[in-house]
Amino acid sequence: MASYRKSFPTKEEAVDVLKRTKDLLSTANICLHKFASSDAGVLAAFEPSELAPNLAEADLSNKDESTIRRTLGVSWDLKADSFTFQIAEPNANACTKRTVLSEVNGVFDPIGLAAPVIIKGKMLLREMTQDGGGWDDPLPKDLLQDWVMWRKSLIALTDVRVPRSFAPFSTTEVVRRELHTFGDSSNKAIGAVCYLRTVGSNDEVHVQLVMGKAKLAPKAAVTIPRLELCASVLATEMEDYVTQELQIKVDESKFYTDSKVVLGYITNRKRRFRTYVCNRVNRLLKTSEPEQWTYVPSERNSADLASRSILAAELSGSMWIAGPEFLRLKDLPSSHKQREIEILQDDPEVSPEKISCNKIVLPDASFGSERFTRFSSWDSAMRATTNLIHIANSFRAEFDCKGWHVCEKAKSIRERLKAETVIIKSVQSEAFATELAELRSGKLTKKNKLASLNPYLDSNRVLRVGGRLQKAQLSERATHPAVLPKNNNYVTKLIIKHFHQQCSHQGRHITLGTIRNEGYWVLDGQRHIRKASVEMVAADQRSLFLQPARELTKKTLLRPISDLVLLIPSE
């Protein structure tokens, strides 16, 4: 079973929880043991065999006795109730890249307490691997000297003590908790550090290091603003992780950077950035708001130590462990809303403005045949369209008639022909879009349904039948009628109904001949005329109704014909 670490407000609560947990696990034959605590009273509550090794006879009050134990891989000084480091002696073997890699990764520091120190070893390892060579080749003299000096300095980490507790007073006295996260970078490394600021009931303020992190600067980021942005992203990711892992309520989170350029990226509302900056700003704003960010000078930014590295001997009294001094003030500087910092257009990260010019080719404007469904006859559709075209033309400067009016000129044959052309083109543009496109390109496929009619477009772009009647003694409308669609088109129905009534319902052959002679070629005309005839006869029958009965009078009782006079010719 893995180790488990837990804090309790009082030793009585700690003993109670541990014993109840021990009894519960014993029911499943699981032995909970190796107890360790920074309080002697907790250790005394258990049998010596249940304590961690060498703790049965340990005296926590003896300053000379070592009480350092490993818990979850981290060295814990029970006597001081703080975290520390245990550093092994330097490797006596030859210094190669392989041994350097092993030594650098051998310092176990999961929460980054010594991040500003360890990052120096990673910097040296990057320099060693840039010049090529094998992993077992001896190091160059210049790098060897730097490596030996840094490795010897790690021994000073054994003197570092970081308090385990977040505050020296009880949790019941806590009034407010705040997370303050700093980020900074250099051309070699980026770093971030997070502190918990706790305010007690007596206005006592305590600042405690929670977590730190340092990474080598990414090679893709070639500018300092980009590196500063990467450090800010690291700060937000670390704060998000700490917030999820802490089992206490945090009232507020704040972020700090010493780069005004990064603050400009964060508060920007006008400029568009290049992909590298844009992606990282979006990641940063997923877990933070622009109002949470504040500018801090470099000398008050504790993350600056992680970006440039320090020696192990300098860590104990550094700002990295203690935190910036201004966090201990009773009243922090007013966190007014962060003003937007102007980003100039010539900034290399600002994406140049692009003007997009899109060309949209619209088809010829048409009425749309569905609007003619409001008319009950072909004459009413023609009359309305004629008036509409006449009024539309009246708004032109060169037109005689002006504005909305009823004019006799709209009833002329010329105006009616214009209206007819508009209606026919509107119907054809919907029913024969493919055929019209092929004819405009100068080629109609043989498999097309209109190929047998040899169609063409006249001067008004109306689709007409070609055929071989050019020299016939007929009008142009009769020799080249306009093509009308089938498929129950409403305009086609109006035209069939109109000429069927003009022919006095004499049958489909006469009606079809009249329609073609008047300049219309209805596809599958006979079938549609037959169908229209049946519908019109049925409509006429439905319109018949019985005459109401009248009152009987003397006139109604008279004979239908009283006198009949015949005029007989004289011869």
Buried (B, 14 or more C-beta within 10 A) or exposed (E): EEEEEEEBEEBEEBBEEBEEEBEEEEEEEEEBEBBBBBBEEBBEBBEEEBBBEEBEEBEBEEEEEEBBBEBEEBBBBBBBBBBBBEBEEBBEEEBBBBBBBEBBEEBEBEBBBBBBBBBBBBBBBBBBEEEEBEEEBEBEEEBBEBBEEBBEBBBBBBEBBBBBBBBEBEBEEBEEBBBBBBBBBBEBBBBBBBBBBBBBEEEBBBBBBBBBBBBEBEEEBEBBBBBBBBBBBBBBBBBBBBEEEBEEEBEEBBBBBBBEBBBBBBBBEEBEBBEBBBEBBEBBEEBBEBEBBBBBEEEBBBBBBBBBBBBBBBBBEBBBBBBBEEBBEEEBEEEEEBEBBEBEEEBEBBEEEEEEEEEEEEEEEBBEBEEBEEBEEBEEBBBBBBBBBBBEBBEEEEEEBEEEEEBEEBEEEEBBBBBBBBBBBBBBBBBBEEBBEBBEEEEBEEEBEBEEBEBEBEEEBBBBBEBEEEEEEEEEBBBBBBBBBBEEBBBBBBBBBBBBEBBEEEEBEBBBEBBBBBBBBBBEBEEBBBBBBEEBEEEEEEEEEEEEEEEEEEEEEEEEEEEEEEEEEEE
